[in-house]
Amino acid sequence: MNTPSFRIGDLDIRSFSDGILRTSLDMIVNMERAQSEGLVGGTDNGWLFIPVNNFAFRREGKTLLIDAGAGNTMQPTLGKLPENLRAGGIPPESVDYIVLTHIHPDHANGLVDDKGEAIYPNAEILVHADEYDFWMAENQPGDSAKLQAVRDRNKFNMRPYRERTRRMRDGEEVLGCTPILAAGHSPGHTCWRVMSGRESFLAWGDIVHLSAVQISHPDTALTYDLDPDKARQSRHRILDMAANERVVVAGAHVNAPGFGHVVRKGATYAFESA
């Protein structure tokens, strides 16, 4: 199976799709509908579709996977990651590490099957401690029903991995993978810098959901963000860093092939697909 890929140092990083996620411009909270519609190039009766990208590479005899997709829990267009990995020569049981940008349904529901059994039975989870601790905590009386439901599902996803989960903090490193906390979308949302010699790439998770909108208009918030103000601050910081360092970015919801460079465009940014 030929999959999109890019090279950083001595690493070959391959992009694997979990499918496409149907969403709507209604999730945008601070941009006029006509403007957002123009930026994305129109919708299908109000709906649009964004990719759910995952990235895999080998290092020191280990296979690492960045995020785990949605499984079959959300939409029939999702849950394709395990079969795409197999077609690409990476059976799920061969994965040694799963690097989670955050524990949201389209990134972590694919960790388990319908019975709650691990789809990646030999994998160790790398996740930021802030993210893990928030979602594994007990629900509080003031929490919204939606937050409680997501927390309950996240505990279900993580249960078979509880004894092989490594809670990471900024500055720590495993096989060249270092977390950079970029909170807002979720309390421990993380961008992962992966080094190879003097080069690196940045798996930025959900710094943007709508790449056609939020890269050129980084102040644009979405209803998906738990803390929209923090999410904006993180987006500005990461876009600035990516543009300054000319680092290759791998985005969960960036259009195919899912990776490229952030460049400055006047006072804002644009994305150059690789």
Stockholm file with secondary structure:
# STOCKHOLM 1.0

chainA/1-274         MNTPSFRIGDLDIRSFSDGILRTSLDMIVNMERAQSEGLVGGTDNGWLFIPVNNFAFRREGKTLLIDAGAGNTMQPTLGKLPENLRAGGIPPESVDYIVLTHIHPDHANGLVDDKGEAIYPNAEILVHADEYDFWMAENQPGDSAKLQAVRDRNKFNMRPYRERTRRMRDGEEVLGCTPILAAGHSPGHTCWRVMSGRESFLAWGDIVHLSAVQISHPDTALTYDLDPDKARQSRHRILDMAANERVVVAGAHVNAPGFGHVVRKGATYAFESA
#=GR chainA/1-274 SS CCCCEEEETTEEEEEEEEEEEEEEGGGBSSSCHHHHHHHHTCCBTTEEEEEEEEEEEEETTEEEEECCCCTTSSCTTBCCHHHHHHHTTCCGGGCCEEECSCCCHHHHGGGBCTTSCBSSTTCEEEEEHHHHHHHHSCCCTTSCHHHHHHHHHHHHHHGGGGGGEEEECTTCCBTTEEEEECCSSSTTCEEEEEEETTEEEEEEETSCSCHHHHTTCTTCCBTTCSSHHHHHHHHHHHHHHHHHHTCEEEETTSSTTCEEEEEEETTEEEEEEC
#=GC SS_cons         CCCCEEEETTEEEEEEEEEEEEEEGGGBSSSCHHHHHHHHTCCBTTEEEEEEEEEEEEETTEEEEECCCCTTSSCTTBCCHHHHHHHTTCCGGGCCEEECSCCCHHHHGGGBCTTSCBSSTTCEEEEEHHHHHHHHSCCCTTSCHHHHHHHHHHHHHHGGGGGGEEEECTTCCBTTEEEEECCSSSTTCEEEEEEETTEEEEEEETSCSCHHHHTTCTTCCBTTCSSHHHHHHHHHHHHHHHHHHTCEEEETTSSTTCEEEEEEETTEEEEEEC
//
